[in-house]
Structures are given as structure tokens and as C-alpha cells.
Amino acid sequence: MTRPDDVVEQALEAPSERPSMIDLGILEELTGFYLRAAYEACYNDFATVLGPDKLKPGSFALMSLIFENPGITQVELARGSGRDKSSVAIALRQLEDSGLIRRVRLEGDRRSYASYLTSAGETLYQRMIAKARTHIERVDAIVGPERKAILLTILKDIVDGLQAD
């Protein structure tokens, strides 16, 4: 049994002298805990690979959707990226202010805008695509092709299953 004095003593030790294993408790059972850790690891690796082309989280996904779907609306971007409309609106404003996208008001619905990459946005996106492939290869080397297919299926099932609730 651990005495309270032992706990205090361990807490006061230098970090390098503390036990290396941390008891995660219920976190061991939470899928979201590991999803978040995997997201952070992937995001940090992708940011490192992108170097000076790094954007805020989520901007690459929005630029990808705009590139693949010229004229896409904010509502469609929110649905495609799995983000809420207000955070997409903020991200689009930042991309527009940076000169990477342009938004055109739709004639049939004056409240909606169609989004397009600018030439600067397309140039940046093409550079980012090449670097994204490097990141994809790095993650694929860890996961492997068979497990990647299974992992992506499971992740999509989680998204679909929890969004349905």
C-alpha cells in the first residue's frame, strides 16, 4: 500500500527520477483518448513536414474540399469536413484574408457564398499536396496497408455511428 508521504515524496522528485509509467485508469478504455493522441501525433508530424507552408488545423481539409469541389458552399464544407458551420465560417474568413480563397455570393441565395481557391491558394495547395503525400507515407509505414484499410473503416464507423445519435 502506498502511504500519503510516499506520494508527496514522489511528486517532489525531479521528473527524471519519477516512475516512468503513469496509470491511465479509465483513459485506457476511452477510444477518444487514443484518437486525440493519434490526432496530435499526426498533426505534429504533418506540421513538421509542411514546414513554412503550415496552416491552422483544418485549413488544409477546407482547401482540399474547395479544390476538389470549386464553388462549394459553407454548409457543404461543414458537412464534408465534419465541423460546425461557425468554425468553418471563421476558417474561411482567415483563408480569404490570407488571399488563399475567394468567396462569391450566390445569386439564388444571397446568404450563401461559393468558395474557390485563388491562384495563390492553388499554388500553396499544390505544394502542400506533395508534402501531404510524404506524411501519408510516414503514417502508412507505421500502420501498414491492411491495417490502414481496417483503421479507416473503423474510424468512419465511429463518425457515422455517433453522428446518427
N, C-alpha and C positions, 0 to 999 in steps of 0.2 A: 504494500500500500504506500502511495506517495504521501508524504507529510507536507502540509502547507509551507513549512520552512524550506523544503526541497524545491518546491515550485518557485518560490521567491528567489532562491539562490540561483536556479537555472535561468530565470528571467534576467537576472543581473549579470550573468556571464556574457562575455563577448560573443557576438554572433557565430564566430568560427568555433567556439567551444560548446555551443548548444547541440543537442541531439539533432541529426540531420532529417529524421523522419518526423513529419507533422501529422498528427492524427486528423484526418479529414472528416471523420464522423459521417453524418448523413450526406455530406457532399459527395462521398464515394458513390452514392446511389443516384445522384441527380445528373441526368443526361445534360441538362442545360449548363451545369458547371463545366463539363468537359467540352461542350460546344463552344462556350465562351473562351476557354483556354485555347482550344484549337483555332478559333477565330483570331484571337490576339496573336498567336504564333504565326498564322498565315498572313495576317495584316502586316505584322512587323517585317516578315520576310519579303512580302510584296513591296512594301515601302522602301526597303533596302535595295531591292532590285530596280525599282523605279528611279531611285536617286533624286536628282533635281526635278524630275517630272512628276514627283509625288503630289497628289491632290488630297483633299479631305476625304475621309471614309465615305464610301457611297458614290462619290463623283464619277469614278471610273465606270461603275454599273450604269449610272444615268447616261453617261456619254456613249456607252456601248449600245444601250437601248435606243438612243437618239440616232446613232449611226446606222443601226440596223432597221430602224423604223422612222425615216425622216417625216416630220410633221406630227409626231406623236404628241398627245396632249398630256397635261399634268396628271389627270385621273388615270390615264393608261400607264404613265410612268410609275405612279404609285402602285398600281396593281402589278405591273411587271417586276418592280424592284422589291415588292413586299414591304414597302414603307408607307407611312401615313402621308396624306396629302399636304399637311402643313410642313413637315420636314422636307418633302420634295420641293415645295414652293421656295423654301429658304435656300436649298441647294441649287435650284435653278437660277435664282437671283444671283447667287455667288458666281455661278458659271457664266451667266450673262454679263455681270460686272467685270469679270476677268476676260471678256471677249472671246470665250470659247463656244458659246451658243448664241443663237438669236431666237427670239420668240415673236411670232406673228399672230395677231388677234384673228380669230376665225370669224368669217363674215356671218355664218349661220348662227353662231352663238358668241355674242360679244364678251362673254365672261371667260371663254376658253381661248387658250393660246396653243399654237402648233410650235414645236421646238425643232430646231435644226442646228447642226454643228456649223460654226463659221469655218473659214479656211484655216485660221489659226487653231481652232478646235480639232479639225480633221488632221492637221499636221501633228499636233500633240497626241491625238488618239492613235495614229499610226505608229508613232514611236512607242507609246505605251503598250500597244498590242504585241510588238516584238518582245518587249520586256516581260509582258504577262506570260508569254509562252515559256520563257525561262523559269518563271515562278511555277507555272503549271508542271513543268518537267521536274522541278525540285520536289514538289509535293508528290507527284506520281512516283518518283524514285523511292519515297518513303512508304507509300501506301500500296503500290503495285496495281496493275490494270484490273485484275479480277476484284480485288478488294475495293478499288475505286468505284467500280460499277455498283457494287453492293452498298457501299457507303452513300453514294449519291441517291440511290433508290430509297434507302432508309431515311436520309435527310428530307427528301421530297415527301415521303410518307408522313413524317413528323409535321412538316409545314402544312400539308393538306389536312391531316387529321386534327390538328389543333386549331386551324383556321375555321374548320367546319363547326366547331363548338360555339 
